């Protein structure tokens, strides 16, 4: 069971940092790039969904808490 948990943690960490890299890339790219920017945003949304599924909704709650300044609920 511990090995499965570590594997899950590794996947979540990899996805989270891929998402961060894409968010940084999206901020750095010119808004006039069009299609590439849309592809990046779609991938970010896909990563959000994967992270949310893997964390049982904790990722969305964490994101919402950051947006509102309220602590995330477990």
CHARMM internal coordinates of N, CA and C (Angstrom, degrees):
IC EDIT
DIST 1 N 1 CA 1.4399
DIST 1 CA 1 C 1.5328
ANGL 1 N 1 CA 1 C 110.29
DIST 1 C 2 N 1.3163
ANGL 1 CA 1 C 2 N 117.03
DIHE 1 N 1 CA 1 C 2 N -39.66
DIST 2 N 2 CA 1.4641
ANGL 1 C 2 N 2 CA 121.25
DIHE 1 CA 1 C 2 N 2 CA 179.52
DIST 2 CA 2 C 1.5265
ANGL 2 N 2 CA 2 C 110.65
DIHE 1 C 2 N 2 CA 2 C -62.49
DIST 2 C 3 N 1.3293
ANGL 2 CA 2 C 3 N 117.16
DIHE 2 N 2 CA 2 C 3 N -37.55
DIST 3 N 3 CA 1.4578
ANGL 2 C 3 N 3 CA 120.47
DIHE 2 CA 2 C 3 N 3 CA 179.74
DIST 3 CA 3 C 1.5315
ANGL 3 N 3 CA 3 C 110.84
DIHE 2 C 3 N 3 CA 3 C -66.92
DIST 3 C 4 N 1.3094
ANGL 3 CA 3 C 4 N 117.48
DIHE 3 N 3 CA 3 C 4 N -40.35
DIST 4 N 4 CA 1.4609
ANGL 3 C 4 N 4 CA 121.51
DIHE 3 CA 3 C 4 N 4 CA 177.81
DIST 4 CA 4 C 1.5252
ANGL 4 N 4 CA 4 C 109.86
DIHE 3 C 4 N 4 CA 4 C -63.03
DIST 4 C 5 N 1.3250
ANGL 4 CA 4 C 5 N 115.78
DIHE 4 N 4 CA 4 C 5 N -41.38
DIST 5 N 5 CA 1.4712
ANGL 4 C 5 N 5 CA 119.97
DIHE 4 CA 4 C 5 N 5 CA 178.54
DIST 5 CA 5 C 1.5243
ANGL 5 N 5 CA 5 C 111.30
DIHE 4 C 5 N 5 CA 5 C -62.53
DIST 5 C 6 N 1.3261
ANGL 5 CA 5 C 6 N 117.41
DIHE 5 N 5 CA 5 C 6 N -43.73
DIST 6 N 6 CA 1.4621
ANGL 5 C 6 N 6 CA 121.04
DIHE 5 CA 5 C 6 N 6 CA 178.30
DIST 6 CA 6 C 1.5219
ANGL 6 N 6 CA 6 C 111.47
DIHE 5 C 6 N 6 CA 6 C -62.64
DIST 6 C 7 N 1.3384
ANGL 6 CA 6 C 7 N 116.74
DIHE 6 N 6 CA 6 C 7 N -40.01
DIST 7 N 7 CA 1.4576
ANGL 6 C 7 N 7 CA 120.40
DIHE 6 CA 6 C 7 N 7 CA 177.59
DIST 7 CA 7 C 1.5299
ANGL 7 N 7 CA 7 C 110.43
DIHE 6 C 7 N 7 CA 7 C -63.31
DIST 7 C 8 N 1.3139
ANGL 7 CA 7 C 8 N 116.82
DIHE 7 N 7 CA 7 C 8 N -42.65
DIST 8 N 8 CA 1.4587
ANGL 7 C 8 N 8 CA 121.12
DIHE 7 CA 7 C 8 N 8 CA 178.26
DIST 8 CA 8 C 1.5274
ANGL 8 N 8 CA 8 C 110.61
DIHE 7 C 8 N 8 CA 8 C -63.48
DIST 8 C 9 N 1.3198
ANGL 8 CA 8 C 9 N 116.41
DIHE 8 N 8 CA 8 C 9 N -43.44
DIST 9 N 9 CA 1.4662
ANGL 8 C 9 N 9 CA 120.23
DIHE 8 CA 8 C 9 N 9 CA 177.56
DIST 9 CA 9 C 1.5261
ANGL 9 N 9 CA 9 C 110.78
DIHE 8 C 9 N 9 CA 9 C -60.16
DIST 9 C 10 N 1.3134
ANGL 9 CA 9 C 10 N 117.22
DIHE 9 N 9 CA 9 C 10 N -41.11
DIST 10 N 10 CA 1.4601
ANGL 9 C 10 N 10 CA 121.69
DIHE 9 CA 9 C 10 N 10 CA 179.41
DIST 10 CA 10 C 1.5268
ANGL 10 N 10 CA 10 C 110.76
DIHE 9 C 10 N 10 CA 10 C -62.77
DIST 10 C 11 N 1.3182
ANGL 10 CA 10 C 11 N 117.07
DIHE 10 N 10 CA 10 C 11 N -42.73
DIST 11 N 11 CA 1.4616
ANGL 10 C 11 N 11 CA 120.80
DIHE 10 CA 10 C 11 N 11 CA 178.78
DIST 11 CA 11 C 1.5247
ANGL 11 N 11 CA 11 C 110.50
DIHE 10 C 11 N 11 CA 11 C -64.13
DIST 11 C 12 N 1.3349
ANGL 11 CA 11 C 12 N 116.83
DIHE 11 N 11 CA 11 C 12 N -45.52
DIST 12 N 12 CA 1.4628
ANGL 11 C 12 N 12 CA 120.88
DIHE 11 CA 11 C 12 N 12 CA -179.29
DIST 12 CA 12 C 1.5346
ANGL 12 N 12 CA 12 C 110.03
DIHE 11 C 12 N 12 CA 12 C -61.84
DIST 12 C 13 N 1.3062
ANGL 12 CA 12 C 13 N 117.15
DIHE 12 N 12 CA 12 C 13 N -43.60
DIST 13 N 13 CA 1.4726
ANGL 12 C 13 N 13 CA 120.88
DIHE 12 CA 12 C 13 N 13 CA 179.78
DIST 13 CA 13 C 1.5246
ANGL 13 N 13 CA 13 C 110.39
DIHE 12 C 13 N 13 CA 13 C -63.09
DIST 13 C 14 N 1.3272
ANGL 13 CA 13 C 14 N 117.45
DIHE 13 N 13 CA 13 C 14 N -45.31
DIST 14 N 14 CA 1.4652
ANGL 13 C 14 N 14 CA 121.10
DIHE 13 CA 13 C 14 N 14 CA 179.90
DIST 14 CA 14 C 1.5282
ANGL 14 N 14 CA 14 C 110.75
DIHE 13 C 14 N 14 CA 14 C -61.05
DIST 14 C 15 N 1.3242
ANGL 14 CA 14 C 15 N 117.02
DIHE 14 N 14 CA 14 C 15 N -46.22
DIST 15 N 15 CA 1.4651
ANGL 14 C 15 N 15 CA 120.75
DIHE 14 CA 14 C 15 N 15 CA -179.74
DIST 15 CA 15 C 1.5247
ANGL 15 N 15 CA 15 C 111.27
DIHE 14 C 15 N 15 CA 15 C -64.69
DIST 15 C 16 N 1.3260
ANGL 15 CA 15 C 16 N 116.35
DIHE 15 N 15 CA 15 C 16 N -42.33
DIST 16 N 16 CA 1.4590
ANGL 15 C 16 N 16 CA 120.02
DIHE 15 CA 15 C 16 N 16 CA -178.99
DIST 16 CA 16 C 1.5301
ANGL 16 N 16 CA 16 C 111.03
DIHE 15 C 16 N 16 CA 16 C -60.89
DIST 16 C 17 N 1.3260
ANGL 16 CA 16 C 17 N 117.58
DIHE 16 N 16 CA 16 C 17 N -44.94
DIST 17 N 17 CA 1.4564
ANGL 16 C 17 N 17 CA 119.10
DIHE 16 CA 16 C 17 N 17 CA -178.26
DIST 17 CA 17 C 1.5266
ANGL 17 N 17 CA 17 C 112.43
DIHE 16 C 17 N 17 CA 17 C -75.61
DIST 17 C 18 N 1.3143
ANGL 17 CA 17 C 18 N 118.16
DIHE 17 N 17 CA 17 C 18 N -27.41
DIST 18 N 18 CA 1.4680
ANGL 17 C 18 N 18 CA 119.24
DIHE 17 CA 17 C 18 N 18 CA 170.77
DIST 18 CA 18 C 1.5294
ANGL 18 N 18 CA 18 C 108.57
DIHE 17 C 18 N 18 CA 18 C -63.01
DIST 18 C 19 N 1.3388
ANGL 18 CA 18 C 19 N 116.45
DIHE 18 N 18 CA 18 C 19 N -42.79
DIST 19 N 19 CA 1.4567
ANGL 18 C 19 N 19 CA 121.37
DIHE 18 CA 18 C 19 N 19 CA 177.92
DIST 19 CA 19 C 1.5261
ANGL 19 N 19 CA 19 C 110.89
DIHE 18 C 19 N 19 CA 19 C -60.56
DIST 19 C 20 N 1.3224
ANGL 19 CA 19 C 20 N 117.35
DIHE 19 N 19 CA 19 C 20 N -43.89
DIST 20 N 20 CA 1.4747
ANGL 19 C 20 N 20 CA 120.47
DIHE 19 CA 19 C 20 N 20 CA 179.27
DIST 20 CA 20 C 1.5220
ANGL 20 N 20 CA 20 C 111.66
DIHE 19 C 20 N 20 CA 20 C -62.69
DIST 20 C 21 N 1.3395
ANGL 20 CA 20 C 21 N 116.40
DIHE 20 N 20 CA 20 C 21 N -41.52
DIST 21 N 21 CA 1.4733
ANGL 20 C 21 N 21 CA 119.76
DIHE 20 CA 20 C 21 N 21 CA 178.30
DIST 21 CA 21 C 1.5220
ANGL 21 N 21 CA 21 C 110.46
DIHE 20 C 21 N 21 CA 21 C -61.82
DIST 21 C 22 N 1.3322
ANGL 21 CA 21 C 22 N 116.70
DIHE 21 N 21 CA 21 C 22 N -43.29
DIST 22 N 22 CA 1.4582
ANGL 21 C 22 N 22 CA 120.14
DIHE 21 CA 21 C 22 N 22 CA 179.73
DIST 22 CA 22 C 1.5257
ANGL 22 N 22 CA 22 C 112.03
DIHE 21 C 22 N 22 CA 22 C -66.96
DIST 22 C 23 N 1.3309
ANGL 22 CA 22 C 23 N 117.43
DIHE 22 N 22 CA 22 C 23 N -38.33
DIST 23 N 23 CA 1.4653
ANGL 22 C 23 N 23 CA 120.40
DIHE 22 CA 22 C 23 N 23 CA 177.06
DIST 23 CA 23 C 1.5287
ANGL 23 N 23 CA 23 C 110.20
DIHE 22 C 23 N 23 CA 23 C -62.22
DIST 23 C 24 N 1.3233
ANGL 23 CA 23 C 24 N 116.82
DIHE 23 N 23 CA 23 C 24 N -41.48
DIST 24 N 24 CA 1.4635
ANGL 23 C 24 N 24 CA 121.39
DIHE 23 CA 23 C 24 N 24 CA 177.82
DIST 24 CA 24 C 1.5145
ANGL 24 N 24 CA 24 C 110.22
DIHE 23 C 24 N 24 CA 24 C -64.73
DIST 24 C 25 N 1.3269
ANGL 24 CA 24 C 25 N 116.30
DIHE 24 N 24 CA 24 C 25 N -43.72
DIST 25 N 25 CA 1.4635
ANGL 24 C 25 N 25 CA 120.86
DIHE 24 CA 24 C 25 N 25 CA 177.74
DIST 25 CA 25 C 1.5257
ANGL 25 N 25 CA 25 C 110.52
DIHE 24 C 25 N 25 CA 25 C -60.72
DIST 25 C 26 N 1.3213
ANGL 25 CA 25 C 26 N 117.23
DIHE 25 N 25 CA 25 C 26 N -41.91
DIST 26 N 26 CA 1.4645
ANGL 25 C 26 N 26 CA 121.24
DIHE 25 CA 25 C 26 N 26 CA -179.76
DIST 26 CA 26 C 1.5205
ANGL 26 N 26 CA 26 C 110.70
DIHE 25 C 26 N 26 CA 26 C -62.70
DIST 26 C 27 N 1.3233
ANGL 26 CA 26 C 27 N 117.22
DIHE 26 N 26 CA 26 C 27 N -38.05
DIST 27 N 27 CA 1.4632
ANGL 26 C 27 N 27 CA 120.17
DIHE 26 CA 26 C 27 N 27 CA 178.54
DIST 27 CA 27 C 1.5236
ANGL 27 N 27 CA 27 C 111.95
DIHE 26 C 27 N 27 CA 27 C -69.39
DIST 27 C 28 N 1.3192
ANGL 27 CA 27 C 28 N 116.06
DIHE 27 N 27 CA 27 C 28 N -31.90
DIST 28 N 28 CA 1.4603
ANGL 27 C 28 N 28 CA 121.06
DIHE 27 CA 27 C 28 N 28 CA -175.31
DIST 28 CA 28 C 1.5299
ANGL 28 N 28 CA 28 C 113.26
DIHE 27 C 28 N 28 CA 28 C -84.87
DIST 28 C 29 N 1.3383
ANGL 28 CA 28 C 29 N 117.37
DIHE 28 N 28 CA 28 C 29 N -18.54
DIST 29 N 29 CA 1.4583
ANGL 28 C 29 N 29 CA 118.99
DIHE 28 CA 28 C 29 N 29 CA -176.76
DIST 29 CA 29 C 1.5160
ANGL 29 N 29 CA 29 C 110.99
DIHE 28 C 29 N 29 CA 29 C -84.78
DIST 29 C 30 N 1.2943
ANGL 29 CA 29 C 30 N 114.19
DIHE 29 N 29 CA 29 C 30 N 154.30
DIST 30 N 30 CA 1.4606
ANGL 29 C 30 N 30 CA 122.32
DIHE 29 CA 29 C 30 N 30 CA 178.01
DIST 30 CA 30 C 1.5303
ANGL 30 N 30 CA 30 C 108.72
DIHE 29 C 30 N 30 CA 30 C -71.76
DIST 30 C 31 N 1.3116
ANGL 30 CA 30 C 31 N 118.03
DIHE 30 N 30 CA 30 C 31 N 134.56
DIST 31 N 31 CA 1.4637
ANGL 30 C 31 N 31 CA 122.67
DIHE 30 CA 30 C 31 N 31 CA -178.66
DIST 31 CA 31 C 1.5224
ANGL 31 N 31 CA 31 C 112.01
DIHE 30 C 31 N 31 CA 31 C -62.47
DIST 31 C 32 N 1.3107
ANGL 31 CA 31 C 32 N 118.54
DIHE 31 N 31 CA 31 C 32 N -20.75
DIST 32 N 32 CA 1.4560
ANGL 31 C 32 N 32 CA 121.39
DIHE 31 CA 31 C 32 N 32 CA -179.07
DIST 32 CA 32 C 1.5276
ANGL 32 N 32 CA 32 C 113.22
DIHE 31 C 32 N 32 CA 32 C -80.09
DIST 32 C 33 N 1.3328
ANGL 32 CA 32 C 33 N 117.46
DIHE 32 N 32 CA 32 C 33 N -0.48
DIST 33 N 33 CA 1.4657
ANGL 32 C 33 N 33 CA 120.73
DIHE 32 CA 32 C 33 N 33 CA -178.80
DIST 33 CA 33 C 1.5206
ANGL 33 N 33 CA 33 C 112.76
DIHE 32 C 33 N 33 CA 33 C -68.37
DIST 33 C 34 N 1.3174
ANGL 33 CA 33 C 34 N 119.06
DIHE 33 N 33 CA 33 C 34 N -19.85
DIST 34 N 34 CA 1.4571
ANGL 33 C 34 N 34 CA 123.17
DIHE 33 CA 33 C 34 N 34 CA 173.82
DIST 34 CA 34 C 1.5100
ANGL 34 N 34 CA 34 C 115.54
DIHE 33 C 34 N 34 CA 34 C 64.53
DIST 34 C 35 N 1.3340
ANGL 34 CA 34 C 35 N 116.71
DIHE 34 N 34 CA 34 C 35 N -106.80
DIST 35 N 35 CA 1.4581
ANGL 34 C 35 N 35 CA 122.41
DIHE 34 CA 34 C 35 N 35 CA -172.40
DIST 35 CA 35 C 1.5293
ANGL 35 N 35 CA 35 C 113.65
DIHE 34 C 35 N 35 CA 35 C -56.69
DIST 35 C 36 N 1.3375
ANGL 35 CA 35 C 36 N 119.20
DIHE 35 N 35 CA 35 C 36 N -45.87
DIST 36 N 36 CA 1.4710
ANGL 35 C 36 N 36 CA 117.42
DIHE 35 CA 35 C 36 N 36 CA 178.40
DIST 36 CA 36 C 1.5278
ANGL 36 N 36 CA 36 C 112.14
DIHE 35 C 36 N 36 CA 36 C -60.37
DIST 36 C 37 N 1.3231
ANGL 36 CA 36 C 37 N 117.54
DIHE 36 N 36 CA 36 C 37 N -38.29
DIST 37 N 37 CA 1.4607
ANGL 36 C 37 N 37 CA 120.42
DIHE 36 CA 36 C 37 N 37 CA 179.50
DIST 37 CA 37 C 1.5224
ANGL 37 N 37 CA 37 C 110.96
DIHE 36 C 37 N 37 CA 37 C -65.49
DIST 37 C 38 N 1.3212
ANGL 37 CA 37 C 38 N 116.62
DIHE 37 N 37 CA 37 C 38 N -37.66
DIST 38 N 38 CA 1.4650
ANGL 37 C 38 N 38 CA 120.56
DIHE 37 CA 37 C 38 N 38 CA 178.53
DIST 38 CA 38 C 1.5220
ANGL 38 N 38 CA 38 C 109.91
DIHE 37 C 38 N 38 CA 38 C -66.52
DIST 38 C 39 N 1.3279
ANGL 38 CA 38 C 39 N 117.08
DIHE 38 N 38 CA 38 C 39 N -41.94
DIST 39 N 39 CA 1.4721
ANGL 38 C 39 N 39 CA 120.24
DIHE 38 CA 38 C 39 N 39 CA 178.91
DIST 39 CA 39 C 1.5273
ANGL 39 N 39 CA 39 C 110.93
DIHE 38 C 39 N 39 CA 39 C -62.31
DIST 39 C 40 N 1.3214
ANGL 39 CA 39 C 40 N 116.54
DIHE 39 N 39 CA 39 C 40 N -40.96
DIST 40 N 40 CA 1.4663
ANGL 39 C 40 N 40 CA 120.48
DIHE 39 CA 39 C 40 N 40 CA 178.57
DIST 40 CA 40 C 1.5244
ANGL 40 N 40 CA 40 C 109.74
DIHE 39 C 40 N 40 CA 40 C -63.06
DIST 40 C 41 N 1.3269
ANGL 40 CA 40 C 41 N 117.32
DIHE 40 N 40 CA 40 C 41 N -45.02
DIST 41 N 41 CA 1.4633
ANGL 40 C 41 N 41 CA 120.85
DIHE 40 CA 40 C 41 N 41 CA -179.14
DIST 41 CA 41 C 1.5273
ANGL 41 N 41 CA 41 C 111.14
DIHE 40 C 41 N 41 CA 41 C -64.54
DIST 41 C 42 N 1.3164
ANGL 41 CA 41 C 42 N 117.83
DIHE 41 N 41 CA 41 C 42 N -39.61
DIST 42 N 42 CA 1.4662
ANGL 41 C 42 N 42 CA 120.52
DIHE 41 CA 41 C 42 N 42 CA 177.56
DIST 42 CA 42 C 1.5195
ANGL 42 N 42 CA 42 C 110.51
DIHE 41 C 42 N 42 CA 42 C -64.14
DIST 42 C 43 N 1.3298
ANGL 42 CA 42 C 43 N 117.52
DIHE 42 N 42 CA 42 C 43 N -41.72
DIST 43 N 43 CA 1.4731
ANGL 42 C 43 N 43 CA 120.66
DIHE 42 CA 42 C 43 N 43 CA 178.18
DIST 43 CA 43 C 1.5188
ANGL 43 N 43 CA 43 C 110.40
DIHE 42 C 43 N 43 CA 43 C -63.92
DIST 43 C 44 N 1.3280
ANGL 43 CA 43 C 44 N 117.64
DIHE 43 N 43 CA 43 C 44 N -39.28
DIST 44 N 44 CA 1.4655
ANGL 43 C 44 N 44 CA 120.75
DIHE 43 CA 43 C 44 N 44 CA 177.50
DIST 44 CA 44 C 1.5274
ANGL 44 N 44 CA 44 C 109.82
DIHE 43 C 44 N 44 CA 44 C -61.57
DIST 44 C 45 N 1.3273
ANGL 44 CA 44 C 45 N 117.33
DIHE 44 N 44 CA 44 C 45 N -43.13
DIST 45 N 45 CA 1.4555
ANGL 44 C 45 N 45 CA 120.82
DIHE 44 CA 44 C 45 N 45 CA 178.22
DIST 45 CA 45 C 1.5252
ANGL 45 N 45 CA 45 C 111.71
DIHE 44 C 45 N 45 CA 45 C -64.26
DIST 45 C 46 N 1.3269
ANGL 45 CA 45 C 46 N 115.95
DIHE 45 N 45 CA 45 C 46 N -37.68
DIST 46 N 46 CA 1.4631
ANGL 45 C 46 N 46 CA 120.49
DIHE 45 CA 45 C 46 N 46 CA 176.48
DIST 46 CA 46 C 1.5318
ANGL 46 N 46 CA 46 C 110.53
DIHE 45 C 46 N 46 CA 46 C -63.39
DIST 46 C 47 N 1.3222
ANGL 46 CA 46 C 47 N 116.52
DIHE 46 N 46 CA 46 C 47 N -44.18
DIST 47 N 47 CA 1.4631
ANGL 46 C 47 N 47 CA 120.62
DIHE 46 CA 46 C 47 N 47 CA 178.22
DIST 47 CA 47 C 1.5248
ANGL 47 N 47 CA 47 C 110.98
DIHE 46 C 47 N 47 CA 47 C -63.70
DIST 47 C 48 N 1.3401
ANGL 47 CA 47 C 48 N 116.67
DIHE 47 N 47 CA 47 C 48 N -40.56
DIST 48 N 48 CA 1.4618
ANGL 47 C 48 N 48 CA 120.21
DIHE 47 CA 47 C 48 N 48 CA 176.42
DIST 48 CA 48 C 1.5259
ANGL 48 N 48 CA 48 C 110.45
DIHE 47 C 48 N 48 CA 48 C -56.81
DIST 48 C 49 N 1.3309
ANGL 48 CA 48 C 49 N 116.68
DIHE 48 N 48 CA 48 C 49 N -45.22
DIST 49 N 49 CA 1.4632
ANGL 48 C 49 N 49 CA 120.91
DIHE 48 CA 48 C 49 N 49 CA -179.60
DIST 49 CA 49 C 1.5273
ANGL 49 N 49 CA 49 C 111.68
DIHE 48 C 49 N 49 CA 49 C -64.75
DIST 49 C 50 N 1.3291
ANGL 49 CA 49 C 50 N 116.36
DIHE 49 N 49 CA 49 C 50 N -43.17
DIST 50 N 50 CA 1.4683
ANGL 49 C 50 N 50 CA 119.75
DIHE 49 CA 49 C 50 N 50 CA 178.50
DIST 50 CA 50 C 1.5205
ANGL 50 N 50 CA 50 C 111.07
DIHE 49 C 50 N 50 CA 50 C -62.96
DIST 50 C 51 N 1.3269
ANGL 50 CA 50 C 51 N 116.53
DIHE 50 N 50 CA 50 C 51 N -45.88
DIST 51 N 51 CA 1.4670
ANGL 50 C 51 N 51 CA 120.02
DIHE 50 CA 50 C 51 N 51 CA 180.00
DIST 51 CA 51 C 1.5249
ANGL 51 N 51 CA 51 C 110.84
DIHE 50 C 51 N 51 CA 51 C -63.23
DIST 51 C 52 N 1.3129
ANGL 51 CA 51 C 52 N 116.30
DIHE 51 N 51 CA 51 C 52 N -39.43
DIST 52 N 52 CA 1.4531
ANGL 51 C 52 N 52 CA 119.90
DIHE 51 CA 51 C 52 N 52 CA 178.78
DIST 52 CA 52 C 1.5271
ANGL 52 N 52 CA 52 C 110.76
DIHE 51 C 52 N 52 CA 52 C -64.33
DIST 52 C 53 N 1.3164
ANGL 52 CA 52 C 53 N 116.97
DIHE 52 N 52 CA 52 C 53 N -42.73
DIST 53 N 53 CA 1.4696
ANGL 52 C 53 N 53 CA 120.56
DIHE 52 CA 52 C 53 N 53 CA 178.97
DIST 53 CA 53 C 1.5251
ANGL 53 N 53 CA 53 C 111.39
DIHE 52 C 53 N 53 CA 53 C -64.55
DIST 53 C 54 N 1.3259
ANGL 53 CA 53 C 54 N 116.82
DIHE 53 N 53 CA 53 C 54 N -42.93
DIST 54 N 54 CA 1.4594
ANGL 53 C 54 N 54 CA 120.70
DIHE 53 CA 53 C 54 N 54 CA -177.89
DIST 54 CA 54 C 1.5294
ANGL 54 N 54 CA 54 C 113.02
DIHE 53 C 54 N 54 CA 54 C -70.55
DIST 54 C 55 N 1.3319
ANGL 54 CA 54 C 55 N 116.42
DIHE 54 N 54 CA 54 C 55 N -24.70
DIST 55 N 55 CA 1.4672
ANGL 54 C 55 N 55 CA 119.77
DIHE 54 CA 54 C 55 N 55 CA -177.33
DIST 55 CA 55 C 1.5210
ANGL 55 N 55 CA 55 C 112.73
DIHE 54 C 55 N 55 CA 55 C -105.11
DIST 55 C 56 N 1.3269
ANGL 55 CA 55 C 56 N 117.18
DIHE 55 N 55 CA 55 C 56 N 9.80
DIST 56 N 56 CA 1.4543
ANGL 55 C 56 N 56 CA 119.96
DIHE 55 CA 55 C 56 N 56 CA 178.30
DIST 56 CA 56 C 1.5278
ANGL 56 N 56 CA 56 C 113.00
DIHE 55 C 56 N 56 CA 56 C 62.96
DIST 56 C 57 N 1.3179
ANGL 56 CA 56 C 57 N 116.34
DIHE 56 N 56 CA 56 C 57 N 33.96
DIST 57 N 57 CA 1.4547
ANGL 56 C 57 N 57 CA 121.49
DIHE 56 CA 56 C 57 N 57 CA 178.92
DIST 57 CA 57 C 1.5151
ANGL 57 N 57 CA 57 C 114.95
DIHE 56 C 57 N 57 CA 57 C 90.07
DIST 57 C 58 N 1.3178
ANGL 57 CA 57 C 58 N 118.05
DIHE 57 N 57 CA 57 C 58 N -5.95
DIST 58 N 58 CA 1.4652
ANGL 57 C 58 N 58 CA 121.17
DIHE 57 CA 57 C 58 N 58 CA -178.08
DIST 58 CA 58 C 1.5282
ANGL 58 N 58 CA 58 C 111.95
DIHE 57 C 58 N 58 CA 58 C -63.81
DIST 58 C 59 N 1.3257
ANGL 58 CA 58 C 59 N 116.86
DIHE 58 N 58 CA 58 C 59 N -33.39
DIST 59 N 59 CA 1.4569
ANGL 58 C 59 N 59 CA 118.82
DIHE 58 CA 58 C 59 N 59 CA -179.19
DIST 59 CA 59 C 1.5289
ANGL 59 N 59 CA 59 C 110.68
DIHE 58 C 59 N 59 CA 59 C -64.73
DIST 59 C 60 N 1.3215
ANGL 59 CA 59 C 60 N 117.48
DIHE 59 N 59 CA 59 C 60 N -44.43
DIST 60 N 60 CA 1.4701
ANGL 59 C 60 N 60 CA 120.40
DIHE 59 CA 59 C 60 N 60 CA 178.42
DIST 60 CA 60 C 1.5226
ANGL 60 N 60 CA 60 C 111.51
DIHE 59 C 60 N 60 CA 60 C -64.98
DIST 60 C 61 N 1.3181
ANGL 60 CA 60 C 61 N 116.35
DIHE 60 N 60 CA 60 C 61 N -40.09
DIST 61 N 61 CA 1.4695
ANGL 60 C 61 N 61 CA 119.23
DIHE 60 CA 60 C 61 N 61 CA 177.82
DIST 61 CA 61 C 1.5226
ANGL 61 N 61 CA 61 C 110.61
DIHE 60 C 61 N 61 CA 61 C -63.48
DIST 61 C 62 N 1.3182
ANGL 61 CA 61 C 62 N 117.08
DIHE 61 N 61 CA 61 C 62 N -40.28
DIST 62 N 62 CA 1.4623
ANGL 61 C 62 N 62 CA 121.05
DIHE 61 CA 61 C 62 N 62 CA 178.44
DIST 62 CA 62 C 1.5203
ANGL 62 N 62 CA 62 C 110.40
DIHE 61 C 62 N 62 CA 62 C -63.67
DIST 62 C 63 N 1.3511
ANGL 62 CA 62 C 63 N 116.77
DIHE 62 N 62 CA 62 C 63 N -45.23
DIST 63 N 63 CA 1.4656
ANGL 62 C 63 N 63 CA 120.46
DIHE 62 CA 62 C 63 N 63 CA 179.03
DIST 63 CA 63 C 1.5216
ANGL 63 N 63 CA 63 C 110.77
DIHE 62 C 63 N 63 CA 63 C -61.91
DIST 63 C 64 N 1.3288
ANGL 63 CA 63 C 64 N 117.13
DIHE 63 N 63 CA 63 C 64 N -42.30
DIST 64 N 64 CA 1.4581
ANGL 63 C 64 N 64 CA 121.01
DIHE 63 CA 63 C 64 N 64 CA 179.57
DIST 64 CA 64 C 1.5245
ANGL 64 N 64 CA 64 C 110.92
DIHE 63 C 64 N 64 CA 64 C -64.38
DIST 64 C 65 N 1.3274
ANGL 64 CA 64 C 65 N 116.59
DIHE 64 N 64 CA 64 C 65 N -39.44
DIST 65 N 65 CA 1.4706
ANGL 64 C 65 N 65 CA 119.89
DIHE 64 CA 64 C 65 N 65 CA -179.95
DIST 65 CA 65 C 1.5149
ANGL 65 N 65 CA 65 C 110.96
DIHE 64 C 65 N 65 CA 65 C -66.19
DIST 65 C 66 N 1.3166
ANGL 65 CA 65 C 66 N 117.56
DIHE 65 N 65 CA 65 C 66 N -35.15
DIST 66 N 66 CA 1.4665
ANGL 65 C 66 N 66 CA 120.61
DIHE 65 CA 65 C 66 N 66 CA 177.24
DIST 66 CA 66 C 1.5211
ANGL 66 N 66 CA 66 C 110.37
DIHE 65 C 66 N 66 CA 66 C -67.63
DIST 66 C 67 N 1.3264
ANGL 66 CA 66 C 67 N 116.69
DIHE 66 N 66 CA 66 C 67 N -36.93
DIST 67 N 67 CA 1.4607
ANGL 66 C 67 N 67 CA 120.30
DIHE 66 CA 66 C 67 N 67 CA -178.22
DIST 67 CA 67 C 1.5311
ANGL 67 N 67 CA 67 C 111.63
DIHE 66 C 67 N 67 CA 67 C -70.70
DIST 67 C 68 N 1.3366
ANGL 67 CA 67 C 68 N 116.10
DIHE 67 N 67 CA 67 C 68 N -33.81
DIST 68 N 68 CA 1.4773
ANGL 67 C 68 N 68 CA 119.75
DIHE 67 CA 67 C 68 N 68 CA -176.58
DIST 68 CA 68 C 1.5186
ANGL 68 N 68 CA 68 C 112.66
DIHE 67 C 68 N 68 CA 68 C -98.97
DIST 68 C 69 N 1.3262
ANGL 68 CA 68 C 69 N 116.77
DIHE 68 N 68 CA 68 C 69 N -13.88
DIST 69 N 69 CA 1.4674
ANGL 68 C 69 N 69 CA 119.55
DIHE 68 CA 68 C 69 N 69 CA -176.95
DIST 69 CA 69 C 1.5173
ANGL 69 N 69 CA 69 C 113.08
DIHE 68 C 69 N 69 CA 69 C 81.57
DIST 69 C 70 N 1.3377
ANGL 69 CA 69 C 70 N 116.40
DIHE 69 N 69 CA 69 C 70 N 4.79
DIST 70 N 70 CA 1.4714
ANGL 69 C 70 N 70 CA 120.93
DIHE 69 CA 69 C 70 N 70 CA 178.70
DIST 70 CA 70 C 1.5168
ANGL 70 N 70 CA 70 C 109.53
DIHE 69 C 70 N 70 CA 70 C -92.51
DIST 70 C 71 N 1.3325
ANGL 70 CA 70 C 71 N 117.70
DIHE 70 N 70 CA 70 C 71 N 150.01
DIST 71 N 71 CA 1.4779
ANGL 70 C 71 N 71 CA 119.06
DIHE 70 CA 70 C 71 N 71 CA 177.69
DIST 71 CA 71 C 1.5190
ANGL 71 N 71 CA 71 C 110.74
DIHE 70 C 71 N 71 CA 71 C -66.81
DIST 71 C 72 N 1.3305
ANGL 71 CA 71 C 72 N 115.61
DIHE 71 N 71 CA 71 C 72 N 146.13
DIST 72 N 72 CA 1.4543
ANGL 71 C 72 N 72 CA 121.24
DIHE 71 CA 71 C 72 N 72 CA 178.46
DIST 72 CA 72 C 1.5192
ANGL 72 N 72 CA 72 C 110.18
DIHE 71 C 72 N 72 CA 72 C -72.82
DIST 72 C 73 N 1.3229
ANGL 72 CA 72 C 73 N 116.10
DIHE 72 N 72 CA 72 C 73 N 143.48
DIST 73 N 73 CA 1.4638
ANGL 72 C 73 N 73 CA 120.09
DIHE 72 CA 72 C 73 N 73 CA 176.21
DIST 73 CA 73 C 1.5061
ANGL 73 N 73 CA 73 C 108.88
DIHE 72 C 73 N 73 CA 73 C -95.67
DIST 73 C 74 N 1.3208
ANGL 73 CA 73 C 74 N 117.78
DIHE 73 N 73 CA 73 C 74 N 141.01
DIST 74 N 74 CA 1.4689
ANGL 73 C 74 N 74 CA 120.06
DIHE 73 CA 73 C 74 N 74 CA -178.59
DIST 74 CA 74 C 1.5044
ANGL 74 N 74 CA 74 C 113.90
DIHE 73 C 74 N 74 CA 74 C -65.56
END
COOR INIT
IC SEED 1 N 1 CA 1 C
IC BUILD
